[in-house]
Amino acid sequence: MRALVPPLLGALGFVALWQAAVLLGVADPVLLPSPAETARDTWAALATGTLAHDLGRTVTRTLLSFAIASAIGVPLGVALGARERLYRAVEFVVDFFRSTPASALFPLFLVLFGTGEATKIAVAAFGAALVILFNAAYGVMNARRTRVLAARVMGAGSARILVDVLVWEALPQILVGMRQGVSLALVIVVVAEMFIGSTDGLGQRVINAQMLFESGLMYGAIFVAGALGYALNLLFLLLEKRFVHWSGR
């Protein structure tokens, strides 16, 4: 319970500042509704099922793109990390596309996959896979050499060292990459829902509410997307503490 106090205080402080800005008339009430009005509009959209449907579609797209990214990024990153010279040969390509804004790649993916669901999932999976691959490769390359040498002295072959030593040594870094990857996948999916012919999803709900001047619902959809990202990040932090208890030892 003590751990919940600081986040709750931070949230209450944010709401208090927001309410103060409304009372002081910092912005037009149409553009900046009160926290109570935003909560009312958000709850109404959830109760009617429209916002809940959008949330479900965004979660589905995010998890699907993340699953594809993990299935590609983890094994490929481990394989490249185990062959450092090979990774150095492709490092420029990985870093180049990892540093390129995903929105700049939308036209390319539209040409390849059209305007349907495949584009949103593919571009999010691509961005997340590069982050996961990068962390997995460096996790393997930075594995403790003493443990690798100890396994080799005891007669373990290259395949056995990779599976029983390097993968477990790299697992904390892999999970860090997966945590970053799922957050990035959510960001890309929401942006794609805004601009790539969507009829549902949180991104589409935000952009539609903005065009119709439904400011309360717009802010509500933004906060729901933020809460989803926070929950996914928290879930991976809990998984790291639960299953990678040897990290740093």
C-alpha positions as CSV (number, residue, x, y, z in Angstrom):
1,M,0.0,0.0,0.0
2,R,2.9,2.4,0.7
3,A,4.1,1.9,-2.8
4,L,0.8,3.2,-4.1
5,V,0.9,6.5,-2.2
6,P,3.4,8.4,-4.5
7,P,1.7,7.5,-7.8
8,L,-1.7,8.5,-6.3
9,L,-0.4,11.8,-5.0
10,G,1.1,12.5,-8.4
11,A,-2.2,11.8,-10.1
12,L,-4.2,13.9,-7.6
13,G,-1.7,16.7,-8.1
14,F,-2.1,16.6,-11.9
15,V,-5.9,16.7,-11.5
16,A,-5.7,19.6,-9.1
17,L,-3.5,21.6,-11.5
18,W,-5.9,20.8,-14.4
19,Q,-8.9,22.0,-12.3
20,A,-7.0,25.2,-11.3
21,A,-6.2,25.9,-15.0
22,V,-10.0,25.5,-15.8
23,L,-11.0,27.8,-12.9
24,L,-8.4,30.4,-14.0
25,G,-9.7,30.3,-17.6
26,V,-6.3,29.5,-19.0
27,A,-8.0,28.1,-22.2
28,D,-11.5,28.2,-23.7
29,P,-13.8,25.7,-21.8
30,V,-14.7,24.1,-25.2
31,L,-11.0,23.2,-25.6
32,L,-10.2,22.5,-22.0
33,P,-13.1,20.9,-20.1
34,S,-13.0,20.3,-16.4
35,P,-11.8,16.9,-15.0
36,A,-15.3,16.1,-13.9
37,E,-16.7,16.8,-17.4
38,T,-14.0,14.7,-19.0
39,A,-14.7,11.9,-16.6
40,R,-18.4,12.1,-17.3
41,D,-18.0,12.0,-21.1
42,T,-15.5,9.1,-20.8
43,W,-17.7,7.1,-18.6
44,A,-20.7,7.6,-20.9
45,A,-18.6,6.4,-23.9
46,L,-17.5,3.4,-21.9
47,A,-21.1,2.6,-20.8
48,T,-22.4,2.7,-24.3
49,G,-19.6,0.4,-25.4
50,T,-18.1,2.6,-28.1
51,L,-14.9,3.5,-26.2
52,A,-14.6,-0.1,-24.8
53,H,-14.8,-1.4,-28.4
54,D,-12.1,1.0,-29.5
55,L,-9.9,0.0,-26.5
56,G,-10.4,-3.7,-27.3
57,R,-9.3,-3.1,-31.0
58,T,-6.2,-1.1,-29.9
59,V,-5.2,-3.8,-27.4
60,T,-5.7,-6.6,-30.0
61,R,-3.6,-4.8,-32.6
62,T,-0.9,-3.9,-30.1
63,L,-0.6,-7.4,-28.7
64,L,-0.6,-9.0,-32.1
65,S,2.1,-6.7,-33.4
66,F,4.1,-7.2,-30.2
67,A,3.8,-11.0,-30.5
68,I,5.1,-10.9,-34.1
69,A,7.9,-8.5,-33.1
70,S,9.0,-10.8,-30.2
71,A,8.8,-13.9,-32.4
72,I,11.2,-12.3,-34.8
73,G,13.3,-10.0,-32.6
74,V,14.2,-12.3,-29.8
75,P,15.6,-15.3,-31.7
76,L,17.2,-13.1,-34.4
77,G,18.8,-10.9,-31.7
78,V,20.2,-13.8,-29.8
79,A,21.6,-15.4,-33.0
80,L,23.2,-12.1,-34.0
81,G,24.6,-11.4,-30.5
82,A,26.2,-14.8,-30.4
83,R,28.1,-13.9,-33.6
84,E,29.3,-10.4,-32.7
85,R,31.1,-9.8,-36.1
86,L,27.9,-10.7,-37.9
87,Y,25.9,-8.2,-35.8
88,R,28.5,-5.5,-36.4
89,A,27.9,-6.0,-40.1
90,V,24.2,-5.3,-39.9
91,E,24.3,-2.9,-36.9
92,F,24.1,0.2,-39.2
93,V,20.9,-1.0,-40.8
94,V,19.3,-1.9,-37.4
95,D,20.2,1.4,-35.8
96,F,19.2,3.4,-38.9
97,F,15.7,2.0,-39.0
98,R,15.4,1.9,-35.2
99,S,16.1,5.6,-35.2
100,T,13.7,6.4,-38.1
101,P,10.3,7.7,-36.9
102,A,7.7,5.0,-37.6
103,S,5.3,7.6,-39.1
104,A,7.9,8.3,-41.9
105,L,7.5,4.6,-42.9
106,F,3.7,4.7,-43.3
107,P,3.9,5.4,-47.0
108,L,6.2,2.4,-47.6
109,F,3.9,0.0,-45.6
110,L,0.8,1.4,-47.3
111,V,2.4,0.5,-50.7
112,L,3.3,-3.0,-49.4
113,F,0.2,-3.9,-47.5
114,G,-2.6,-1.5,-48.5
115,T,-4.9,0.5,-46.2
116,G,-6.2,-2.5,-44.1
117,E,-5.4,-4.0,-40.8
118,A,-2.1,-5.5,-42.0
119,T,-0.5,-2.1,-42.4
120,K,-1.1,-1.1,-38.8
121,I,0.1,-4.4,-37.4
122,A,3.1,-4.7,-39.8
123,V,4.5,-1.2,-39.1
124,A,4.1,-1.6,-35.3
125,A,5.7,-5.0,-35.4
126,F,8.6,-3.7,-37.5
127,G,9.3,-0.8,-35.1
128,A,9.0,-3.0,-32.0
129,A,11.1,-5.9,-33.5
130,L,14.1,-3.6,-34.0
131,V,14.0,-2.5,-30.4
132,I,13.7,-6.1,-29.2
133,L,16.4,-7.3,-31.5
134,F,18.8,-4.6,-30.4
135,N,18.4,-5.3,-26.7
136,A,18.6,-9.1,-27.2
137,A,21.8,-8.8,-29.2
138,Y,23.5,-6.6,-26.7
139,G,22.3,-8.8,-23.8
140,V,24.1,-11.8,-25.4
141,M,27.2,-9.8,-26.3
142,N,27.5,-8.4,-22.7
143,A,27.1,-11.7,-21.0
144,R,29.6,-12.4,-18.2
145,R,32.6,-14.0,-19.9
146,T,33.6,-15.8,-16.7
147,R,30.4,-17.9,-16.9
148,V,30.9,-18.6,-20.6
149,L,34.5,-19.7,-19.9
150,A,33.4,-21.8,-16.9
151,A,30.9,-23.6,-19.1
152,R,33.5,-24.1,-21.8
153,V,36.0,-25.5,-19.3
154,M,33.4,-28.0,-18.2
155,G,33.1,-29.3,-21.8
156,A,29.9,-27.5,-23.0
157,G,29.7,-27.0,-26.7
158,S,28.7,-23.8,-28.5
159,A,25.0,-24.7,-28.8
160,R,24.9,-25.7,-25.1
161,I,26.6,-22.5,-24.0
162,L,24.1,-20.4,-26.1
163,V,21.0,-22.2,-24.6
164,D,22.2,-22.7,-21.0
165,V,24.4,-19.6,-20.4
166,L,24.0,-16.8,-23.0
167,V,20.2,-16.8,-23.2
168,W,19.8,-16.8,-19.4
169,E,22.4,-14.1,-19.0
170,A,20.7,-12.0,-21.7
171,L,17.2,-12.5,-20.4
172,P,17.1,-9.4,-18.2
173,Q,18.1,-7.2,-21.2
174,I,15.7,-9.1,-23.5
175,L,12.8,-8.3,-21.1
176,V,13.9,-4.7,-21.1
177,G,13.7,-4.7,-24.9
178,M,10.3,-6.4,-24.8
179,R,9.0,-3.8,-22.3
180,Q,10.2,-1.0,-24.6
181,G,8.9,-2.9,-27.6
182,V,5.3,-3.2,-26.3
183,S,5.2,0.5,-25.4
184,L,6.5,1.4,-28.9
185,A,4.0,-0.9,-30.5
186,L,1.1,0.8,-28.7
187,V,2.4,4.2,-29.8
188,I,2.7,3.2,-33.4
189,V,-0.7,1.5,-33.4
190,V,-2.5,4.5,-32.0
191,V,-0.8,6.9,-34.5
192,A,-1.6,4.5,-37.3
193,E,-5.3,4.4,-36.2
194,M,-5.3,8.2,-36.6
195,F,-4.0,8.3,-40.1
196,I,-4.4,5.0,-41.9
197,G,-8.1,4.5,-42.7
198,S,-9.3,3.2,-39.4
199,T,-13.0,2.9,-38.4
200,D,-12.2,2.0,-34.7
201,G,-9.4,2.1,-32.2
202,L,-8.3,4.7,-29.6
203,G,-6.4,6.7,-32.2
204,Q,-9.4,7.0,-34.4
205,R,-11.6,8.0,-31.4
206,V,-9.2,10.8,-30.5
207,I,-9.0,12.3,-34.0
208,N,-12.8,12.0,-34.5
209,A,-13.5,13.7,-31.1
210,Q,-11.1,16.4,-32.0
211,M,-12.8,17.1,-35.3
212,L,-16.2,17.2,-33.6
213,F,-15.0,19.4,-30.7
214,E,-15.9,16.6,-28.2
215,S,-13.1,17.7,-26.0
216,G,-14.1,15.7,-23.0
217,L,-14.2,12.4,-25.0
218,M,-10.9,13.4,-26.7
219,Y,-9.1,13.8,-23.4
220,G,-10.7,10.7,-22.1
221,A,-9.5,8.6,-25.0
222,I,-6.0,10.0,-24.6
223,F,-6.1,9.1,-20.9
224,V,-7.3,5.6,-21.6
225,A,-4.5,5.1,-24.1
226,G,-2.0,6.4,-21.5
227,A,-3.5,4.1,-18.8
228,L,-3.1,1.1,-21.2
229,G,0.5,2.0,-21.8
230,Y,1.2,2.4,-18.1
231,A,-0.5,-1.0,-17.4
232,L,1.6,-2.8,-20.0
233,N,4.8,-1.3,-18.7
234,L,3.9,-2.2,-15.1
235,L,3.1,-5.7,-16.2
236,F,6.5,-6.2,-17.7
237,L,8.2,-4.7,-14.6
238,L,6.3,-7.2,-12.4
239,L,7.4,-10.1,-14.8
240,E,11.0,-8.9,-14.6
241,K,11.0,-8.9,-10.8
242,R,9.2,-12.3,-10.7
243,F,11.0,-14.3,-13.3
244,V,14.4,-12.6,-13.6
245,H,15.3,-12.4,-9.9
246,W,19.0,-13.0,-10.6
247,S,19.4,-9.8,-12.6
248,G,22.5,-7.9,-11.6
249,R,24.0,-10.8,-9.6
